[in-house]
Amino acid sequence: MNETIDDMSFETALLALEETVAQLESGNLTLEASLSLFERGQQLAAHCNKLLDQAQLRVDQLTEDGEIITLSPT
């Protein structure tokens, strides 16, 4: 799969992050490969956090009736 991190769904990015962590924990990598995977893991984690923040904002904008309201920045 040649999908970029920014194009990944939350579920895909989370799975990729879990796989990255498993590879890092295996201890069978060179230092350079470990650093590369660590950087990718950081990018995946940041992407997951961004998507979670966006989802939380959508939930925060819902009224009890299910209508979406626009929140003004505080």
Biopython code that builds the backbone (N, CA, C, O; Angstrom):
import numpy as np
from Bio.PDB.StructureBuilder import StructureBuilder

atoms = [
    (1, "MET", "N", (0.853, -1.177, 0.000)),
    (1, "MET", "CA", (0.000, 0.000, 0.000)),
    (1, "MET", "C", (0.894, 1.235, 0.000)),
    (1, "MET", "O", (1.746, 1.377, 0.878)),
    (2, "ASN", "N", (0.715, 2.126, -0.967)),
    (2, "ASN", "CA", (1.521, 3.329, -1.090)),
    (2, "ASN", "C", (0.774, 4.565, -0.608)),
    (2, "ASN", "O", (1.088, 5.682, -1.020)),
    (3, "GLU", "N", (-0.186, 4.376, 0.238)),
    (3, "GLU", "CA", (-1.000, 5.464, 0.770)),
    (3, "GLU", "C", (-0.136, 6.335, 1.690)),
    (3, "GLU", "O", (0.600, 5.819, 2.532)),
    (4, "THR", "N", (-0.230, 7.648, 1.523)),
    (4, "THR", "CA", (0.522, 8.531, 2.419)),
    (4, "THR", "C", (-0.188, 8.606, 3.765)),
    (4, "THR", "O", (-1.385, 8.338, 3.868)),
    (5, "ILE", "N", (0.556, 8.967, 4.775)),
    (5, "ILE", "CA", (-0.003, 9.031, 6.127)),
    (5, "ILE", "C", (-1.184, 9.990, 6.177)),
    (5, "ILE", "O", (-2.198, 9.689, 6.807)),
    (6, "ASP", "N", (-1.067, 11.133, 5.525)),
    (6, "ASP", "CA", (-2.151, 12.124, 5.561)),
    (6, "ASP", "C", (-3.438, 11.626, 4.911)),
    (6, "ASP", "O", (-4.517, 12.149, 5.189)),
    (7, "ASP", "N", (-3.331, 10.620, 4.050)),
    (7, "ASP", "CA", (-4.505, 10.065, 3.377)),
    (7, "ASP", "C", (-5.117, 8.890, 4.136)),
    (7, "ASP", "O", (-6.180, 8.398, 3.759)),
    (8, "MET", "N", (-4.460, 8.437, 5.196)),
    (8, "MET", "CA", (-4.927, 7.258, 5.934)),
    (8, "MET", "C", (-6.116, 7.589, 6.819)),
    (8, "MET", "O", (-6.205, 8.668, 7.405)),
    (9, "SER", "N", (-7.029, 6.624, 6.898)),
    (9, "SER", "CA", (-8.102, 6.737, 7.879)),
    (9, "SER", "C", (-7.500, 6.510, 9.259)),
    (9, "SER", "O", (-6.362, 6.056, 9.383)),
    (10, "PHE", "N", (-8.265, 6.826, 10.288)),
    (10, "PHE", "CA", (-7.783, 6.605, 11.647)),
    (10, "PHE", "C", (-7.436, 5.139, 11.858)),
    (10, "PHE", "O", (-6.387, 4.808, 12.410)),
    (11, "GLU", "N", (-8.331, 4.266, 11.410)),
    (11, "GLU", "CA", (-8.137, 2.826, 11.630)),
    (11, "GLU", "C", (-6.882, 2.309, 10.924)),
    (11, "GLU", "O", (-6.132, 1.510, 11.486)),
    (12, "THR", "N", (-6.661, 2.764, 9.706)),
    (12, "THR", "CA", (-5.480, 2.342, 8.954)),
    (12, "THR", "C", (-4.208, 2.857, 9.607)),
    (12, "THR", "O", (-3.226, 2.125, 9.733)),
    (13, "ALA", "N", (-4.230, 4.123, 10.024)),
    (13, "ALA", "CA", (-3.050, 4.714, 10.671)),
    (13, "ALA", "C", (-2.760, 4.035, 12.008)),
    (13, "ALA", "O", (-1.599, 3.808, 12.350)),
    (14, "LEU", "N", (-3.793, 3.714, 12.751)),
    (14, "LEU", "CA", (-3.595, 3.054, 14.043)),
    (14, "LEU", "C", (-3.001, 1.664, 13.843)),
    (14, "LEU", "O", (-2.099, 1.265, 14.580)),
    (15, "LEU", "N", (-3.491, 0.933, 12.864)),
    (15, "LEU", "CA", (-2.948, -0.386, 12.566)),
    (15, "LEU", "C", (-1.481, -0.279, 12.142)),
    (15, "LEU", "O", (-0.648, -1.070, 12.583)),
    (16, "ALA", "N", (-1.165, 0.692, 11.291)),
    (16, "ALA", "CA", (0.217, 0.900, 10.859)),
    (16, "ALA", "C", (1.097, 1.261, 12.048)),
    (16, "ALA", "O", (2.245, 0.823, 12.127)),
    (17, "LEU", "N", (0.565, 2.058, 12.976)),
    (17, "LEU", "CA", (1.322, 2.424, 14.174)),
    (17, "LEU", "C", (1.584, 1.202, 15.045)),
    (17, "LEU", "O", (2.690, 1.032, 15.558)),
    (18, "GLU", "N", (0.579, 0.354, 15.214)),
    (18, "GLU", "CA", (0.752, -0.867, 15.998)),
    (18, "GLU", "C", (1.796, -1.782, 15.367)),
    (18, "GLU", "O", (2.600, -2.386, 16.076)),
    (19, "GLU", "N", (1.788, -1.887, 14.044)),
    (19, "GLU", "CA", (2.776, -2.708, 13.341)),
    (19, "GLU", "C", (4.178, -2.116, 13.495)),
    (19, "GLU", "O", (5.152, -2.849, 13.664)),
    (20, "THR", "N", (4.271, -0.806, 13.436)),
    (20, "THR", "CA", (5.556, -0.126, 13.600)),
    (20, "THR", "C", (6.118, -0.375, 14.989)),
    (20, "THR", "O", (7.305, -0.667, 15.137)),
    (21, "VAL", "N", (5.285, -0.263, 15.997)),
    (21, "VAL", "CA", (5.726, -0.511, 17.377)),
    (21, "VAL", "C", (6.196, -1.952, 17.532)),
    (21, "VAL", "O", (7.217, -2.209, 18.169)),
    (22, "ALA", "N", (5.458, -2.886, 16.956)),
    (22, "ALA", "CA", (5.844, -4.301, 17.050)),
    (22, "ALA", "C", (7.209, -4.534, 16.408)),
    (22, "ALA", "O", (8.032, -5.278, 16.941)),
    (23, "GLN", "N", (7.447, -3.896, 15.263)),
    (23, "GLN", "CA", (8.743, -4.040, 14.607)),
    (23, "GLN", "C", (9.857, -3.453, 15.463)),
    (23, "GLN", "O", (10.933, -4.039, 15.578)),
    (24, "LEU", "N", (9.600, -2.303, 16.058)),
    (24, "LEU", "CA", (10.607, -1.679, 16.919)),
    (24, "LEU", "C", (10.892, -2.534, 18.144)),
    (24, "LEU", "O", (12.040, -2.661, 18.571)),
    (25, "GLU", "N", (9.843, -3.116, 18.702)),
    (25, "GLU", "CA", (10.015, -3.935, 19.902)),
    (25, "GLU", "C", (10.715, -5.257, 19.622)),
    (25, "GLU", "O", (11.244, -5.884, 20.540)),
    (26, "SER", "N", (10.724, -5.685, 18.366)),
    (26, "SER", "CA", (11.362, -6.963, 18.031)),
    (26, "SER", "C", (12.867, -6.927, 18.289)),
    (26, "SER", "O", (13.469, -7.953, 18.606)),
    (27, "GLY", "N", (13.471, -5.754, 18.156)),
    (27, "GLY", "CA", (14.905, -5.624, 18.403)),
    (27, "GLY", "C", (15.767, -6.191, 17.303)),
    (27, "GLY", "O", (16.976, -6.335, 17.485)),
    (28, "ASN", "N", (15.185, -6.517, 16.169)),
    (28, "ASN", "CA", (15.929, -7.136, 15.075)),
    (28, "ASN", "C", (16.290, -6.142, 13.978)),
    (28, "ASN", "O", (16.533, -6.548, 12.841)),
    (29, "LEU", "N", (16.328, -4.873, 14.288)),
    (29, "LEU", "CA", (16.571, -3.847, 13.284)),
    (29, "LEU", "C", (17.920, -3.170, 13.513)),
    (29, "LEU", "O", (18.450, -3.147, 14.625)),
    (30, "THR", "N", (18.445, -2.631, 12.447)),
    (30, "THR", "CA", (19.648, -1.819, 12.584)),
    (30, "THR", "C", (19.263, -0.484, 13.237)),
    (30, "THR", "O", (18.086, -0.137, 13.325)),
    (31, "LEU", "N", (20.255, 0.232, 13.678)),
    (31, "LEU", "CA", (19.992, 1.545, 14.282)),
    (31, "LEU", "C", (19.293, 2.457, 13.280)),
    (31, "LEU", "O", (18.325, 3.137, 13.620)),
    (32, "GLU", "N", (19.783, 2.468, 12.058)),
    (32, "GLU", "CA", (19.196, 3.346, 11.034)),
    (32, "GLU", "C", (17.744, 2.961, 10.739)),
    (32, "GLU", "O", (16.884, 3.831, 10.603)),
    (33, "ALA", "N", (17.479, 1.676, 10.641)),
    (33, "ALA", "CA", (16.109, 1.217, 10.391)),
    (33, "ALA", "C", (15.213, 1.550, 11.584)),
    (33, "ALA", "O", (14.053, 1.921, 11.402)),
    (34, "SER", "N", (15.733, 1.421, 12.785)),
    (34, "SER", "CA", (14.968, 1.752, 13.994)),
    (34, "SER", "C", (14.619, 3.234, 14.022)),
    (34, "SER", "O", (13.494, 3.609, 14.351)),
    (35, "LEU", "N", (15.583, 4.068, 13.678)),
    (35, "LEU", "CA", (15.328, 5.511, 13.657)),
    (35, "LEU", "C", (14.286, 5.875, 12.609)),
    (35, "LEU", "O", (13.411, 6.706, 12.852)),
    (36, "SER", "N", (14.384, 5.256, 11.457)),
    (36, "SER", "CA", (13.422, 5.509, 10.388)),
    (36, "SER", "C", (12.016, 5.090, 10.811)),
    (36, "SER", "O", (11.049, 5.819, 10.589)),
    (37, "LEU", "N", (11.914, 3.914, 11.419)),
    (37, "LEU", "CA", (10.605, 3.447, 11.888)),
    (37, "LEU", "C", (10.075, 4.311, 13.014)),
    (37, "LEU", "O", (8.874, 4.574, 13.085)),
    (38, "PHE", "N", (10.963, 4.758, 13.898)),
    (38, "PHE", "CA", (10.541, 5.626, 14.993)),
    (38, "PHE", "C", (9.959, 6.928, 14.448)),
    (38, "PHE", "O", (8.931, 7.404, 14.929)),
    (39, "GLU", "N", (10.617, 7.498, 13.444)),
    (39, "GLU", "CA", (10.112, 8.731, 12.831)),
    (39, "GLU", "C", (8.742, 8.504, 12.201)),
    (39, "GLU", "O", (7.841, 9.333, 12.335)),
    (40, "ARG", "N", (8.593, 7.365, 11.509)),
    (40, "ARG", "CA", (7.294, 7.044, 10.912)),
    (40, "ARG", "C", (6.239, 6.880, 12.005)),
    (40, "ARG", "O", (5.110, 7.345, 11.854)),
    (41, "GLY", "N", (6.599, 6.230, 13.085)),
    (41, "GLY", "CA", (5.683, 6.063, 14.208)),
    (41, "GLY", "C", (5.233, 7.400, 14.777)),
    (41, "GLY", "O", (4.062, 7.575, 15.115)),
    (42, "GLN", "N", (6.153, 8.331, 14.881)),
    (42, "GLN", "CA", (5.806, 9.667, 15.377)),
    (42, "GLN", "C", (4.812, 10.342, 14.448)),
    (42, "GLN", "O", (3.862, 10.979, 14.902)),
    (43, "GLN", "N", (5.033, 10.200, 13.138)),
    (43, "GLN", "CA", (4.125, 10.797, 12.156)),
    (43, "GLN", "C", (2.742, 10.139, 12.223)),
    (43, "GLN", "O", (1.718, 10.818, 12.142)),
    (44, "LEU", "N", (2.726, 8.826, 12.369)),
    (44, "LEU", "CA", (1.452, 8.105, 12.471)),
    (44, "LEU", "C", (0.698, 8.517, 13.732)),
    (44, "LEU", "O", (-0.514, 8.733, 13.692)),
    (45, "ALA", "N", (1.412, 8.627, 14.847)),
    (45, "ALA", "CA", (0.779, 9.026, 16.106)),
    (45, "ALA", "C", (0.212, 10.439, 15.999)),
    (45, "ALA", "O", (-0.889, 10.706, 16.480)),
    (46, "ALA", "N", (0.959, 11.339, 15.372)),
    (46, "ALA", "CA", (0.485, 12.717, 15.204)),
    (46, "ALA", "C", (-0.769, 12.747, 14.327)),
    (46, "ALA", "O", (-1.702, 13.504, 14.595)),
    (47, "HIS", "N", (-0.784, 11.925, 13.288)),
    (47, "HIS", "CA", (-1.950, 11.865, 12.398)),
    (47, "HIS", "C", (-3.164, 11.324, 13.155)),
    (47, "HIS", "O", (-4.265, 11.860, 13.031)),
    (48, "CYS", "N", (-2.964, 10.270, 13.932)),
    (48, "CYS", "CA", (-4.068, 9.713, 14.725)),
    (48, "CYS", "C", (-4.607, 10.750, 15.703)),
    (48, "CYS", "O", (-5.820, 10.891, 15.858)),
    (49, "ASN", "N", (-3.705, 11.476, 16.363)),
    (49, "ASN", "CA", (-4.135, 12.512, 17.310)),
    (49, "ASN", "C", (-4.924, 13.612, 16.615)),
    (49, "ASN", "O", (-5.915, 14.107, 17.152)),
    (50, "LYS", "N", (-4.483, 13.996, 15.415)),
    (50, "LYS", "CA", (-5.201, 15.028, 14.662)),
    (50, "LYS", "C", (-6.613, 14.563, 14.324)),
    (50, "LYS", "O", (-7.575, 15.318, 14.465)),
    (51, "LEU", "N", (-6.727, 13.313, 13.876)),
    (51, "LEU", "CA", (-8.050, 12.786, 13.529)),
    (51, "LEU", "C", (-8.940, 12.662, 14.758)),
    (51, "LEU", "O", (-10.142, 12.916, 14.679)),
    (52, "LEU", "N", (-8.366, 12.276, 15.889)),
    (52, "LEU", "CA", (-9.150, 12.208, 17.125)),
    (52, "LEU", "C", (-9.608, 13.596, 17.565)),
    (52, "LEU", "O", (-10.737, 13.762, 18.025)),
    (53, "ASP", "N", (-8.742, 14.585, 17.426)),
    (53, "ASP", "CA", (-9.119, 15.960, 17.772)),
    (53, "ASP", "C", (-10.266, 16.447, 16.893)),
    (53, "ASP", "O", (-11.190, 17.104, 17.373)),
    (54, "GLN", "N", (-10.201, 16.119, 15.598)),
    (54, "GLN", "CA", (-11.263, 16.520, 14.686)),
    (54, "GLN", "C", (-12.576, 15.834, 15.047)),
    (54, "GLN", "O", (-13.641, 16.451, 15.001)),
    (55, "ALA", "N", (-12.495, 14.572, 15.402)),
    (55, "ALA", "CA", (-13.703, 13.838, 15.802)),
    (55, "ALA", "C", (-14.285, 14.424, 17.081)),
    (55, "ALA", "O", (-15.502, 14.559, 17.207)),
    (56, "GLN", "N", (-13.419, 14.773, 18.030)),
    (56, "GLN", "CA", (-13.889, 15.360, 19.286)),
    (56, "GLN", "C", (-14.575, 16.697, 19.033)),
    (56, "GLN", "O", (-15.591, 17.005, 19.656)),
    (57, "LEU", "N", (-14.025, 17.484, 18.128)),
    (57, "LEU", "CA", (-14.642, 18.767, 17.794)),
    (57, "LEU", "C", (-16.031, 18.557, 17.204)),
    (57, "LEU", "O", (-16.962, 19.295, 17.525)),
    (58, "ARG", "N", (-16.173, 17.554, 16.342)),
    (58, "ARG", "CA", (-17.490, 17.266, 15.769)),
    (58, "ARG", "C", (-18.480, 16.855, 16.850)),
    (58, "ARG", "O", (-19.640, 17.268, 16.821)),
    (59, "VAL", "N", (-18.031, 16.047, 17.802)),
    (59, "VAL", "CA", (-18.909, 15.631, 18.895)),
    (59, "VAL", "C", (-19.279, 16.841, 19.746)),
    (59, "VAL", "O", (-20.432, 16.993, 20.150)),
    (60, "ASP", "N", (-18.302, 17.697, 20.017)),
    (60, "ASP", "CA", (-18.560, 18.893, 20.817)),
    (60, "ASP", "C", (-19.554, 19.834, 20.152)),
    (60, "ASP", "O", (-20.245, 20.591, 20.835)),
    (61, "GLN", "N", (-19.633, 19.793, 18.826)),
    (61, "GLN", "CA", (-20.522, 20.687, 18.088)),
    (61, "GLN", "C", (-21.951, 20.160, 17.992)),
    (61, "GLN", "O", (-22.845, 20.876, 17.541)),
    (62, "LEU", "N", (-22.165, 18.946, 18.401)),
    (62, "LEU", "CA", (-23.510, 18.383, 18.332)),
    (62, "LEU", "C", (-24.366, 18.855, 19.498)),
    (62, "LEU", "O", (-23.908, 18.893, 20.639)),
    (63, "THR", "N", (-25.589, 19.209, 19.210)),
    (63, "THR", "CA", (-26.529, 19.551, 20.267)),
    (63, "THR", "C", (-27.233, 18.271, 20.700)),
    (63, "THR", "O", (-27.010, 17.205, 20.126)),
    (64, "GLU", "N", (-28.072, 18.381, 21.699)),
    (64, "GLU", "CA", (-28.821, 17.210, 22.154)),
    (64, "GLU", "C", (-29.753, 16.691, 21.061)),
    (64, "GLU", "O", (-30.107, 15.512, 21.054)),
    (65, "ASP", "N", (-30.146, 17.557, 20.151)),
    (65, "ASP", "CA", (-31.043, 17.159, 19.063)),
    (65, "ASP", "C", (-30.286, 16.578, 17.872)),
    (65, "ASP", "O", (-30.903, 16.171, 16.887)),
    (66, "GLY", "N", (-28.959, 16.534, 17.950)),
    (66, "GLY", "CA", (-28.168, 16.014, 16.850)),
    (66, "GLY", "C", (-27.811, 17.057, 15.819)),
    (66, "GLY", "O", (-27.203, 16.744, 14.795)),
    (67, "GLU", "N", (-28.192, 18.320, 16.089)),
    (67, "GLU", "CA", (-27.820, 19.392, 15.174)),
    (67, "GLU", "C", (-26.368, 19.785, 15.436)),
    (67, "GLU", "O", (-25.874, 19.707, 16.561)),
    (68, "ILE", "N", (-25.706, 20.205, 14.373)),
    (68, "ILE", "CA", (-24.325, 20.677, 14.515)),
    (68, "ILE", "C", (-24.353, 22.186, 14.657)),
    (68, "ILE", "O", (-24.979, 22.889, 13.864)),
    (69, "ILE", "N", (-23.667, 22.670, 15.674)),
    (69, "ILE", "CA", (-23.572, 24.107, 15.899)),
    (69, "ILE", "C", (-22.127, 24.533, 15.663)),
    (69, "ILE", "O", (-21.202, 23.731, 15.784)),
    (70, "THR", "N", (-21.952, 25.785, 15.330)),
    (70, "THR", "CA", (-20.615, 26.321, 15.121)),
    (70, "THR", "C", (-20.140, 26.910, 16.443)),
    (70, "THR", "O", (-20.791, 27.774, 17.031)),
    (71, "LEU", "N", (-18.989, 26.421, 16.891)),
    (71, "LEU", "CA", (-18.417, 26.934, 18.133)),
    (71, "LEU", "C", (-17.475, 28.066, 17.800)),
    (71, "LEU", "O", (-16.675, 27.960, 16.870)),
    (72, "SER", "N", (-17.560, 29.137, 18.542)),
    (72, "SER", "CA", (-16.627, 30.235, 18.326)),
    (72, "SER", "C", (-15.403, 29.993, 19.198)),
    (72, "SER", "O", (-15.517, 29.504, 20.322)),
    (73, "PRO", "N", (-14.217, 30.344, 18.664)),
    (73, "PRO", "CA", (-12.991, 30.146, 19.452)),
    (73, "PRO", "C", (-13.010, 30.986, 20.715)),
    (73, "PRO", "O", (-13.489, 32.120, 20.713)),
    (74, "THR", "N", (-12.490, 30.428, 21.779)),
    (74, "THR", "CA", (-12.456, 31.168, 23.050)),
    (74, "THR", "C", (-11.110, 31.717, 23.336)),
    (74, "THR", "O", (-10.913, 32.364, 24.364)),
]
sb = StructureBuilder()
sb.init_structure("model")
sb.init_model(0)
sb.init_chain("A")
sb.init_seg("    ")
for serial, (resi, resn, name, xyz) in enumerate(atoms, 1):
    if name == "N":
        sb.init_residue(resn, " ", resi, " ")
    sb.init_atom(name, np.array(xyz, "f"), 0.0, 1.0, " ", f" {name:<3s}", serial, name[0])
structure = sb.get_structure()
